[in-house]
Structures are given as structure tokens and as C-alpha cells.
Amino acid sequence: MMANLVTSLCCVVLAAVVVAYAQRRSQLVARNQYERRGSDVTMQCGSLESDVSVSWKVNGTDIEAQHQLNGPKLILTQVDLEHNGLYSCFQNPHGERRDTIILHVGIPPQEPKVTCRSNTYPKGFYCNWHLVSPTYIPTTFEVDVQHNQRSLEVQKDPVHKNRCHVQFPEVFSIIPYKVNVTAVNALGKAYVTLSFEESSIVKPDPPERVTATPIRLKPRKLEVSWHSPATWPDIDAFPLKYFLRYRPLIQERWQHVELSDSTSHTITDAYAGKEYIIQLAAKDTEIGTWSDWSVAVHATPWIEDPLPITSTTEVDFPNETKTSPIPSSKAPQKAEPPVGRAARVVTFFSPLLLGMMLLFI
């Protein structure tokens, strides 16, 4: 009898301890509260009665005076993103913490934008989606794909979180596919349904490994080659055609050539010596749309190597005695000795003296 009484008392005590621990843990573990941006928010401090006095803190700081306190309730008006935070309430006068709330301010999602494309035709297609406006709070997406009144398996992309992959259940189907994407968060949900036919979403990836090389002795030609996109699974059963565009860098206008079942082309009307920019796009020969442009490559037609220029150097001559310049024809050719004044007088009177000497003979 005593043993049963002791056992019962132990069970009661243990239950009380468990309840107290649970209450204490509930006071320590924060709970999430989601509110719409611009609304008035009321936060309740646990399960306290309306006449209990409490104080509040947000992120460890006392709540500002402009917020309203109504017993154990805290009222925030027109909340915005700056109101996000960790709110804690403490019962007066001992300051025992009674509740912790994480406030998340956001908005409900709007209709997502959805696009679908097949770059691996005829294997399957993928769909992308995104929200035009942010919600500021965690938002998930639910995807459902229907064809011929049955749901298809949807595989999430391992890299892109807002992308899924779907296998074609059949090829050449004219029955439309319907893709429903629903955005969901704590404040609401919104969905959109996209309907399309198989042929309308076929769009290959751009051609790969595009090269452009000059042709020797051909100053107006360029040889362009490329490979079909690696993602296109069966080039023989579902061939591609290609669209080539090219232009010199000095011009804005493109020249175009459409090519079928070929992965090379010779440009024959290039401007000699001008650098060209070249790109390609691909498309299924029967259905779908053109791919995006490939990565641009640059090339310049063949240019003849210029003739080598012989360099000239100054020639050093041996030192020679400098001579006077050749005199002009008007200059005297032979220098005459200087004539003094006395000599010129004798010369002037010599004929007269000779005549007088002859008279006296």
C-alpha cells in the first residue's frame, strides 16, 4: 500500500516537472509571427491575463515609447521592414521573461511569371518561374503539369530552385499542355496557369565552338565553322538549320545567311583588312523558334605580308683635309701680287720719261 502511494506521488511530481519544463521551454523558444506590410500588429505576451503588467524589448533593446502597450499586448502601427526582429516580453515587477516572438513583415505573393522551353526535343521540356515583386518572407511554389487530362511527373532542378523538368509523354502531340504554378507564403497564395502546344516551345541552345579563320590569298573571304548544340539529343532524326550573321566592326548593319544541314560557310564578300564580328543561331527545321545568338567571334580576312624594308645606316668616311670651295667663273683665277703706291707712280710716268730720252739723243 505504501509502495503504491509513493509511486503515485512520484508520478505526480514528475508530471508537474514535465509541465513546468514545457512551460519554461515555451517561454524560451521563439515563435514566428507573420504580418502584412503596412498593417497594424498586435503581439500577445504568452497567455498572460489582460491586467498583467509587462515590458517589451526588441533585439535586446527597450521598446520605443511611440508603441502602444495594452496590458500584456504590444501594438505596432503600420509596420514596415524595419520592424522585423526578435521581440521579448517580461512580466513586472521581477522581469521574468514570459514570451519571445520573431516578427516577419512581408506581403502576399502575386501571380508568378512562368515560361516553358524545350531545348532537348523530343526528350522533354523545362519550366521557369519567378515573382515580379519580392514578398520579403519565405515563399514556396507548387507545380502541377497536365496533359490529356492526367498529371505528369515533375522533377525539380538540382541547381535552379525555380525550375522543373518534365518528359514528353508522346511526340507530335497536338493536345495542349497545362502548367499550373502556385506561390504560397504565410500571408497568402497566388497562381497562374500556362497553356501551350508542344511545337511552340521548341527552342534549341545556340551553336557551339564557332570559329572564323582567314583563307590564304583570299583577302575578301572568311571560313566559318561550328557545332550543333550538345543539348540537342538527336541531330540526325531532328536536324537543325542555322542563321549566320556578320558585319565589320566599323558598321552597324548585319549581313545574313540562312543555312540548312551544314555546319560551315564561306563568307565571300568581306571587306579586305577589316575585322568582322560573327554569330549564329539554330532552329529545328520544321517547328519551334530560333535559338539565342551564339557567343560572338572576331576574325579579319587574309592580309598580304608587306615587303621588308631595308634599313639604311650612315657611312663613316675617313677624315680628309677640307679644301676651299670651287670658285665661281667670275672670281679671279690667279692671285696678283700687291702693288704699292710708289710702284704705281713709276709705272704711270715711265712712258713719258722714255719719250724725253729719245728727244735728247
Secondary structure as the mmCIF struct_conf table of DSSP 4:
data_model
#
loop_
_struct_conf.conf_type_id
_struct_conf.id
_struct_conf.beg_label_comp_id
_struct_conf.beg_label_asym_id
_struct_conf.beg_label_seq_id
_struct_conf.end_label_comp_id
_struct_conf.end_label_asym_id
_struct_conf.end_label_seq_id
HELX_RH_AL_P HELX_RH_AL_P1 MET A 2 LEU A 28
BEND BEND1 VAL A 29 VAL A 29
STRN STRN1 ARG A 31 ARG A 36
TURN_TY1_P TURN_TY1_P1 ARG A 37 GLY A 38
BEND BEND2 SER A 39 SER A 39
STRN STRN2 VAL A 41 GLN A 44
TURN_TY1_P TURN_TY1_P2 GLY A 46 SER A 47
TURN_TY1_P TURN_TY1_P3 SER A 50 ASP A 51
STRN STRN3 VAL A 54 VAL A 58
TURN_TY1_P TURN_TY1_P4 ASN A 59 GLY A 60
STRN STRN4 THR A 61 ASP A 62
HELX_LH_PP_P HELX_LH_PP_P1 ILE A 63 GLU A 64
TURN_TY1_P TURN_TY1_P5 ALA A 65 GLN A 66
BEND BEND3 HIS A 67 HIS A 67
STRN STRN5 GLN A 68 ASN A 70
TURN_TY1_P TURN_TY1_P6 GLY A 71 PRO A 72
STRN STRN6 LYS A 73 LEU A 76
BEND BEND4 THR A 77 GLN A 78
HELX_RH_3T_P HELX_RH_3T_P1 LEU A 81 HIS A 83
STRN STRN7 GLY A 85 GLN A 91
TURN_TY1_P TURN_TY1_P7 ASN A 92 GLY A 95
STRN STRN8 GLU A 96 GLY A 106
HELX_LH_PP_P HELX_LH_PP_P2 GLU A 111 PRO A 112
STRN STRN9 LYS A 113 ARG A 117
STRN STRN10 SER A 118 SER A 118
BEND BEND5 ASN A 119 THR A 120
TURN_TY1_P TURN_TY1_P8 TYR A 121 PRO A 122
BEND BEND6 LYS A 123 LYS A 123
STRN STRN11 GLY A 124 HIS A 130
BEND BEND7 VAL A 132 SER A 133
BEND BEND8 TYR A 136 ILE A 137
STRN STRN12 THR A 140 HIS A 147
TURN_TY1_P TURN_TY1_P9 ASN A 148 GLN A 149
STRN STRN13 ARG A 150 SER A 151
HELX_LH_PP_P HELX_LH_PP_P3 LEU A 152 GLU A 153
STRN STRN14 GLN A 155 LYS A 156
BEND BEND9 PRO A 158 VAL A 159
TURN_TY1_P TURN_TY1_P10 LYS A 161 ASN A 162
STRN STRN15 ARG A 163 GLN A 167
BEND BEND10 PRO A 169 PHE A 172
BEND BEND11 ILE A 175 ILE A 175
HELX_LH_PP_P HELX_LH_PP_P4 PRO A 176 PRO A 176
STRN STRN16 TYR A 177 ASN A 185
TURN_TY1_P TURN_TY1_P11 ALA A 186 LEU A 187
STRN STRN17 GLY A 188 PHE A 196
HELX_RH_3T_P HELX_RH_3T_P2 GLU A 198 ILE A 201
STRN STRN18 VAL A 202 VAL A 202
HELX_LH_PP_P HELX_LH_PP_P5 PRO A 204 PRO A 207
STRN STRN19 GLU A 208 ILE A 215
TURN_TY1_P TURN_TY1_P12 ARG A 216 LEU A 217
STRN STRN20 LYS A 218 HIS A 227
TURN_TY1_P TURN_TY1_P13 ALA A 230 THR A 231
BEND BEND12 PRO A 233 PRO A 233
TURN_TY1_P TURN_TY1_P14 ILE A 235 ALA A 237
BEND BEND13 PHE A 238 PHE A 238
STRN STRN21 LEU A 240 PRO A 248
TURN_TY1_P TURN_TY1_P15 LEU A 249 ILE A 250
STRN STRN22 GLN A 255 SER A 260
BEND BEND14 ASP A 261 ASP A 261
BEND BEND15 THR A 263 THR A 263
STRN STRN23 SER A 264 ILE A 267
HELX_LH_PP_P HELX_LH_PP_P6 ALA A 270 TYR A 271
TURN_TY1_P TURN_TY1_P16 ALA A 272 GLY A 273
STRN STRN24 TYR A 276 ASP A 284
BEND BEND16 THR A 285 GLY A 288
HELX_LH_PP_P HELX_LH_PP_P7 TRP A 290 ALA A 296
STRN STRN25 VAL A 297 ALA A 299
HELX_LH_PP_P HELX_LH_PP_P8 GLU A 304 SER A 311
HELX_LH_PP_P HELX_LH_PP_P9 GLU A 314 ASN A 319
HELX_LH_PP_P HELX_LH_PP_P10 SER A 324 SER A 328
TURN_TY1_P TURN_TY1_P17 SER A 329 LYS A 330
BEND BEND17 ALA A 331 ALA A 331
BEND BEND18 GLN A 333 LYS A 334
HELX_LH_PP_P HELX_LH_PP_P11 ALA A 335 PRO A 338
HELX_RH_AL_P HELX_RH_AL_P2 ARG A 341 LEU A 359
TURN_TY1_P TURN_TY1_P18 PHE A 360 PHE A 360
#
